[in-house]
Amino acid sequence: MRCFSVGVKVVGVALATVWAATGFSAELPSSAPPATNETARPSRPPAPRRPSILLIVADDLGYGDLGCYGSTRIQTPNLDRLAAEGIRFTQFYAGSTVCAPARAALMLGKHTGHLNLRGNRRGATLQADELTLAEWLRAAGYHTGLIGKWGLAEEGLPGVPWKKGFNEFVGYLDNVHAHDYYTTYLWRYDPVTPYEGKVTLIENFAGAKRTYIPDLCTKAATNFIRIHKPDWYNQYRPFFLMLCYTTPHANNEEGRRTGNGMQVPTDAPYSDRPWPQPEKNKAAMITRMDADIGRIMELLKASGQEENTIVIFTSDNGPHREGGVDPAFLGSSGPLRGIKRDLYEGGIRVPMIVRWPARIRPGQVSDFVWAHWDLFPTLAEAAGTNAPAGLDGISVFPLWVGETQTNRHEYLYWEFHERGFQQALRWGDWKAVRPQWGSPLELYNLREDPGERRNVAEQHPDVVAKIEDLLARARVDAPDWPIRPPPQVQAPGGAATNRLPAAVSGDSPNPGTPASNQP
Ligand SMILES: [Ca+2]
């Protein structure tokens, strides 16, 4: 009994601090864990213990933005250490080249040839009948939380986080709202309080910049990890926490007003660099996130959760040219070609680090080819379940834990519906890109030419033909995303035309987002 009392006291202290430092305490009571008592307390933890999962997703962070991926200008010592203590993947791909479809691919385990959501658009949402990774893990007994940017539904739509598998949520629903690093409100969902709605951040009223949202997300994450430790007072229930920083996405609206949309409280430790101010700020944003992740790792260690928590770090798509930055200045695409909104490697190849001391041997670098849509089946297996049928993803769990990985992708596929219609497909070392509807495939050999500089399609017609076959079966039409040409297609002979050939259906205006609202 004494042990129980002490435990409750510890929990109580942690709960009291949940939102205290986030500015929420004035408006909201603290959440509380389910009532427990001595008889409900398990006598021992179930064995083997399933891991907790912390999935950290950065926003528009490029393949070359971390020290462990070759950056010489941006300091990321904590992520470098994370990589050294786990597996750093060199050929991991985002689900898309912009936010919403990439995150949909991650949550649903499908690629953009099968998603309903294939681009950024106001009003887009996950559907009620679409099963998410969070729903799967919650059904498997995990306590699930989302902190930061969601971007897969706005208020009143079926895809809001609390209807898609998350027990708790604090953050941004909408991708454009997520541009604002000093917003005056966030959304919060807490079924225990219960609370569902907007939380006002009065300290940011009238343009004041007192609460920097990534700082708040870090505080919320550390509180979540303290409270939901899979200890006896939580009946050894593991957690799944998805921490979606907006770093280093630009505040596009601020960028248009001031020329610098890279918001951060201080440009340290880059203040004295002879760089343009937006570049200093961008580097400082990434280094600040790195320090935050370092604090989270310290907490996992101090609270005894380090050994059996899988920590994953990735990004949703490649680096942007927004908010006053030039993505080449800091080398954000590394050696790769292209940026956000391209289907060249720089738009879609992103960092992926996985650390799990209990099962993953440290110090590994892997060139295994996989993607966001593999996280669903992989984490389902980590949670001791079989993934649902019908996913495009494969489980990479065997590779993670040093077993033979027999399951490999025949190919990876992307399509993207801004600026017309782009497609890309990776097959072995080959990468094909169709940069706009109706144009011939470009072909690159990534082993010899990772920067996609030499289009070798003419030298390899057999490979092009094979990839055209794969493309024909890689996708199905989506009602909201008709295939359309770019505004002006050069017809044979040089005349510009907007006409689609009869074979292509769905010739309706693409409901794309206006440029000013591009997430
Ligand atoms: Ca993004």
Residues whose N, C-alpha, C, O or C-beta is under 5 A from the ligand:
A	BS01	CA	D59 D60 V98 C99 D316 N317
